[in-house]
Amino acid sequence: MARKKSSTPRRRPRKAATTPASSPRKRSTARPVSTAAPGKQTVTSRRPSARPPRDIDDYIARFPDDVQAVLQQVRETIRAAAPDAEEVISYQMPAFRQQGIVVFFAAWSEHLGMYPPVRGDQALERAVAPYAGPKGNLQFPWTKPLPHALITRIVKHRVEQNLARAAARKKKGG
């Protein structure tokens, strides 16, 4: 029997790559170390770990002592502003949950990140504008003092939003 020719050309098989850049991607649990210029203050990224943090204490313990002190202060500031919030680890970051996530925070090489973006209060949005990153998440640089009063305002605002959203769901469903 004669073989029928296809109207579409056959693809050639790809040659095996010889460069490591084209090899299959493997996820690394280690974060890159800061490559800051000499004299520039930065924080060394997370220590490599094969497992995600169990709790906020475990997360904080993975950093150098000076960073641990700052992270502990942020934790205490959030705890004071939202005393009923539960401490959790979500997306491998410390988070506080009260009727939904109140805030996440994470230490990066150049800044302390706080998530999610602030929405719903124009005055607060103007206050956080100098710290807004490219996607609206907050980036507090290590080179400046942390604005604990602003963090308190953010957390209280987020708790109010979460409680209002929960009350609206309850009213709608009940």
Summary of the structure (lengths in Angstrom):
residues: 174
radius of gyration: 23.1
end to end distance: 72.1
largest distance: 83.0
contacts: 406
relative contact order: 0.12
helix: 36%
strand: 16%
